[in-house]
C-alpha cells in the first residue's frame, strides 16, 4: 500500500472519530435548557450552580444534600447588584452574587446574571468566585475594547493562608455572558483583541 493511500485512510478515520465524538452529548453534566421565569423578579428565577438547577423563591433555595440527610444546601441572594444591558437588546439585565452553603463550614460565592427577556428573567450559570471571600464591587469594565464585560472585585486569601484568615488579597475577575448559552466566559483584562 502506498504512503499516500495510507495517509488518506488515516485522514478518513480521524474525520470519522471527530464526527462521531462531536455528535455525542454529555447530558449528565449539562442541565437541559432553561426557560425564562415569567414575572419581573429575578430573585425568583432559576440559576445553575455546579451543574444543578437552583430555583430561588424570594432570593432563597433550600434542598437536602442527599435523600434522608439532615444537612441542607442553602443558596441565597447576597447582593452586589449591577444593572446593565448584557446582551445588547436594550433591556436592563441584572448581575449579582449568590452564596451557597453545603452543610460544612464553607460559604461559596457565585456571580450570576438574570437576562431580562420578554417572557421574564432567564438565569445564568454561576461563576464560582471562591469560598469565604470578601465581595467588594461589581461594575462594568472601563476598558473601551470590552463590550458587555463586567468586573467582580473581591478579597481573597493567599494560597498559603488558612481558610480562617481574613481575606486581604484584592482580586478581580472579568466576565462576559454568552446570551445564547447563558454561561459566563472569562475575559483577559488587557488582551489586545476583541471581546465581542
Buried (B, 14 or more C-beta within 10 A) or exposed (E): EEEEEEEEEEEEEEEEEEEEEEEEEEEEEEEEEBEBBEEEBBBBBBBBBEEEEBEBEEBEBEEEEEEEEEEEBBBBBBEBEBEBBBBEEEEEBBBBBBBBBBBEEEBBBBBBBBBBBEEBBBBBBBBBBBBBBBBBEBBBBEBEBBEBBBBBBBBBBEEEEEEEEEBEBEBEBBBBBEBEEBBBEEBEEEEEEEBE
